């Protein structure tokens, strides 16, 4: 009887632990706003947007047709990336 109880507890423990294999189901990064820094390149993904915080904000946008990502650099002023 004691062996059966130990075996059951061990089996339940192993089942409860499970597997944390995140490679098959990657979790997207949490949504967050990013205050852009001058001359720093940022990668934009589909759904992301940029808000110019002042009229003087100038951005350089690089995009290759057929790719989902774009690269954006803040040249002057202030802007914020809104991540989805």
GIFEN-V68006 format. One record per residue. N is the residue number from 1. SS is DSSP state (2 for helix, 1 for strand, 0 for the rest). PHI is phi in whole degrees, -180 to 180 (none if undefined). BURIAL is + if it has 16 or more other ideal C-beta (glycine too) atoms within 10 Angstrom, else -. Layout:
n=<N & N>
ss=<SS & SS>
phi=<PHI & PHI>
burial=<BURIAL & BURIAL>
//
This chain:
n=<1 & 2 & 3 & 4 & 5 & 6 & 7 & 8 & 9 & 10 & 11 & 12 & 13 & 14 & 15 & 16 & 17 & 18 & 19 & 20 & 21 & 22 & 23 & 24 & 25 & 26 & 27 & 28 & 29 & 30 & 31 & 32 & 33 & 34 & 35 & 36 & 37 & 38 & 39 & 40 & 41 & 42 & 43 & 44 & 45 & 46 & 47 & 48 & 49 & 50 & 51 & 52 & 53 & 54 & 55 & 56 & 57 & 58 & 59 & 60 & 61 & 62 & 63 & 64 & 65 & 66 & 67 & 68 & 69 & 70 & 71 & 72 & 73 & 74 & 75 & 76 & 77 & 78 & 79 & 80 & 81 & 82 & 83 & 84>
ss=<0 & 2 & 2 & 2 & 2 & 2 & 2 & 2 & 2 & 2 & 2 & 2 & 2 & 2 & 2 & 2 & 2 & 0 & 0 & 0 & 0 & 0 & 0 & 0 & 0 & 0 & 0 & 0 & 0 & 0 & 0 & 0 & 1 & 1 & 1 & 0 & 0 & 1 & 0 & 0 & 1 & 1 & 1 & 1 & 0 & 0 & 0 & 0 & 1 & 1 & 1 & 1 & 0 & 0 & 0 & 0 & 0 & 1 & 1 & 1 & 1 & 1 & 1 & 0 & 0 & 0 & 0 & 0 & 0 & 1 & 1 & 1 & 1 & 1 & 1 & 1 & 0 & 0 & 1 & 1 & 1 & 1 & 0 & 0>
phi=<none & -64 & -65 & -64 & -65 & -65 & -63 & -65 & -64 & -63 & -63 & -64 & -63 & -66 & -68 & -68 & -66 & 61 & -121 & -110 & -79 & -87 & -70 & -84 & -134 & -66 & -97 & -68 & -65 & -64 & -67 & -161 & -87 & -123 & -77 & -73 & -107 & -59 & 65 & -102 & -85 & -124 & -96 & -105 & -108 & -54 & 99 & -72 & -143 & -123 & -115 & -78 & -84 & -150 & -66 & -83 & -64 & -128 & -123 & -111 & -117 & -118 & -140 & -106 & -55 & 92 & -105 & -80 & -95 & -131 & -113 & -126 & -125 & -84 & -89 & -160 & 86 & -141 & -151 & -130 & -93 & -102 & -87 & -104>
burial=<- & - & - & - & - & - & - & - & - & - & - & - & - & - & - & - & - & - & - & - & - & - & - & - & - & - & - & - & - & - & - & - & - & - & - & + & - & - & - & - & - & + & - & + & - & - & - & + & - & + & - & - & - & - & - & - & + & - & - & - & - & - & - & - & - & - & - & - & - & - & - & + & + & + & - & - & - & - & + & - & + & - & - & ->
//
